């Protein structure tokens, strides 16, 4: 049975679909002449759904996807747009600012609320309490279960269900074996190249690499297109793995080089080159030149500065005088060398320095040499980056996901008016 006519008549609908924008698109397009509120688990999903709607021909002027609270508050000051797509926790924050009125929505879409954690569930409760009780409700879920049944009973009473299994119906038979790589949806092309490099097959035609299918039928078509005996590889986001695991067995991971791995390889090359110089000896002249610095600074900092200076071309070759400071360090209004970023994940999330380096390199394409000291606290992390890159890095990390959490990043100004974004202070010996 087609859900579109049911939705067009204003009935509540619940659909069991994978967490993929293309899977949700037919249901969203069936909502006609109604001001629509779409609540998603995270901002990235809201933006992806908005892009899918625009790609389907929905006028962009009537679509607002919330990716930043300040900008969203300004856009919502004039009232709710035709279609507002917003993460549940962002919707609750806008509601507290009194710039968001959920009651104006005539249709409310809960996009995969089964993914929400405790904080998200509380935020969903707060937002739904302000929605019009007569507004049409649509609910998308990836997998059946008691949690989804509770959401249906609470937020989409008497909804007509589509693709939900009957009571006591067994799980669907696996379509066969498959492999997967987890990555952001926007990184598909780059990850596909890494998969081909990692598996090193004869030709690209001997392997099918695809994003998460939008339905079981699409998944079966991908299996049929794959060469015999070569399981397809799916590039999926972590939230899509449970759906994929329901339809493919066995499902195994493919190890590909990440941005952090590439950064580690570059660092290993630097270490190997330095080790070769140390073992060769003949460093008397360099030690004589650096000796006074060892009395003022930690030797590790001196060594790191020497490597960085050599890479940046600040240190001349043999017989060349070295400037006491970089050429721009004394210029009026010069930008400080380092700025410190506050990132909202910490030890409790299992985050390691390599994760943060990989995220920054992957999101911004900056070199690892533009990342400085990393401090991981219990609830947050402090990361030093070049000052001229700070705004770009903070913007790129905000909204990205790490260890299943959506990141928030900002420049850390530190206590007092002076802030902590200036040059790194020397460490006294």
C-alpha positions, -999 to +999 in steps of 0.1 A: +000+000+000+013+035-009+016+059+020+014+090-001-024+092-004-028+085+033-004+113+042-021+137+017-054+131+035-038+142+068-037+109+086-009+100+111+016+076+095+045+055+109+071+040+085+099+016+091+127+029+069+165+031+071+179+064+084+186+076+049+174+109+034+163+093+001+141+068+021+123+097+039+118+119+008+086+103-006+069+107+028+079+143+032+069+152-004+034+137+003+027+164+029+008+190+009-001+226+019+009+222+055+035+241+075+059+213+085+082+207+115+108+180+110+126+169+142+159+150+137+184+134+160+212+158+150+219+189+129+237+169+102+205+149+095+184+181+093+208+195+067+208+163+047+170+161+046+168+198+035+193+191+007+172+161-004+140+183-005+158+210-025+171+183-049+136+171-054+124+205-065+110+220-033+117+258-033+147+265-012+131+298+000+106+278+021+131+255+037+151+263+068+176+237+082+190+247+116+228+243+118+235+273+141+212+286+169+220+324+165+213+324+127+182+302+132+169+326+159+172+355+135+155+336+106+126+324+129+119+359+142+094+365+114+076+332+120+079+296+111+088+288+074+070+263+052+094+235+063+116+238+094+142+210+099+159+210+133+177+187+157+156+179+187+180+195+212+184+226+190+146+229+189+144+228+227+171+255+229+152+277+204+120+271+224+138+283+256+148+314+237+111+321+229+119+324+191+103+291+181+066+283+183+060+246+176+022+251+177+024+269+143+033+236+126+004+217+110+024+186+104+051+172+127+077+147+115+097+127+140+127+114+120+142+084+137+136+094+173+146+059+184+182+071+181+178+098+208+197+095+240+183+105+274+189+142+269+174+141+235+143+122+248+137+149+274+141+176+247+116+158+225+091+157+253+095+195+258+090+203+222+061+179+215+043+193+246+041+227+227+029+212+194-007+214+183-025+182+194-044+183+161-013+185+139-006+156+116+022+132+129+047+112+109+072+090+125+102+072+109+120+044+127+149+022+115+141-010+135+109-023+152+108-028+189+092-019+222+109+015+222+093+024+188+060+011+200+062+035+230+070+064+207+040+056+185+017+054+214+029+087+229+034+109+198+015+092+168-016+077+183-036+055+158-010+060+131-012+038+100+020+018+098+040+009+067+066-019+065+063-027+101+064-065+107+033-083+120+032-095+155+055-126+160+067-122+124+103-135+122+131-112+112+138-110+074+162-135+059+197-120+054+204-110+018+239-124+022+273-112+034+284-076+032+312-054+044+311-018+057+331+013+064+317+040+087+321+076+075+301+108+071+277+107+041+294+136+025+327+118+024+315+089+002+338+096-028+370+099-007+362+068+013+354+048-018+389+055-031+404+044+003+383+011+001+396+004-034+432+011-022+428-011+009+413-041-010+436-037-040+415-056-065+421-061-102+397-033-112+369-011-099+343-032-117+352-062-096+338-045-064+306-027-056+309+002-032+277+019-023+261+041+003+235+028+027+205+015+006+172+034+010+152+001+012+155-036+014+146-038-023+175-014-032+198-035-010+188-067-029+195-049-062+230-040-050+237-076-041+225-087-075+248-063-092+279-074-072+303-099-088+298-135-076+316-142-044+326-106-038+304-091-010+295-054-016+310-027+006+287-001+021+299+033+032+275+041+061+271+064+090+271+047+125+234+053+129+228+032+097+246+001+109+218-015+129+195-014+098+223-028+077+230-056+102+193-066+101+195-073+064+230-086+059+248-114+076+277-117+082+285-080+082+322-073+086+342-041+087+368-031+061+399-014+076+409+017+055+434+045+062+417+073+081+429+109+083+444+101+117+463+072+102+477+094+074+488+120+101+505+092+121+524+081+090+537+116+083+547+119+120+565+085+118+585+097+088+596+127+107+606+106+137+625+082+115+644+110+098+653+126+132+664+092+145+688+088+115+703+122+122+708+114+159+725+080+152+748+096+126+761+120+152+779+152+143+754+174+161+779+194+181+773+227+163+735+224+167+738+215+204+761+246+209+735+268+192+706+254+212+723+251+245+711+285+259+675+276+251+677+245+273+682+267+303+650+287+296+627+261+280+618+224+282+642+205+258+611+188+243+596+222+234+630+232+219+631+201+198+595+205+186+601+242+177+632+232+157+612+206+137+584+230+131+607+258+122+625+236+097+592+226+081+580+262+078+613+273+063+621+296+092+655+279+098+682+283+072+706+257+060+743+253+072+760+287+075+728+307+073+718+331+101+685+324+117+662+353+126+655+356+163+617+357+156+596+349+126+593+379+102+557+387+111+560+382+149+569+419+155+545+434+130+519+458+144+486+439+151+502+405+143+480+375+148+490+353+177+507+321+167+482+298+185+445+299+195+429+274+219+396+257+210+371+243+235+355+211+221+326+195+240+338+159+243+362+145+268+374+114+287+339+103+296+333+099+258+364+078+253+380+104+231+418+102+224+441+129+210+443+109+177+405+112+173+407+149+176+436+152+152+418+130+127+386+150+130+403+183+124+424+170+095+394+152+080+370+181+083+393+210+073+421+193+053+447+212+074+480+196+080+487+180+113+516+205+118+490+232+123+476+215+154+494+221+188+489+209+223+459+187+231+444+185+266+416+161+272+396+168+304+367+148+319+339+166+300+357+185+273+390+189+254+412+219+247+431+219+214+456+245+202+455+253+165+471+281+144+452+313+152+444+320+116+427+286+114+407+288+146+374+301+133+375+277+104+382+247+126+355+256+151+330+260+124+339+227+107+338+207+139+305+221+151+278+197+140+302+168+132+299+136+152+325+117+172+320+086+193+282+090+186+280+125+199+274+157+180+303+181+185+303+217+197+335+237+192+343+273+200+374+295+206+383+293+242+389+328+256+399+316+290+395+335+323+397+373+322+395+397+293+429+387+278+417+351+269+438+321+262+441+325+224+475+342+223+509+328+218+519+297+238+538+308+270+572+294+275+577+265+300+604+274+325+631+249+333 
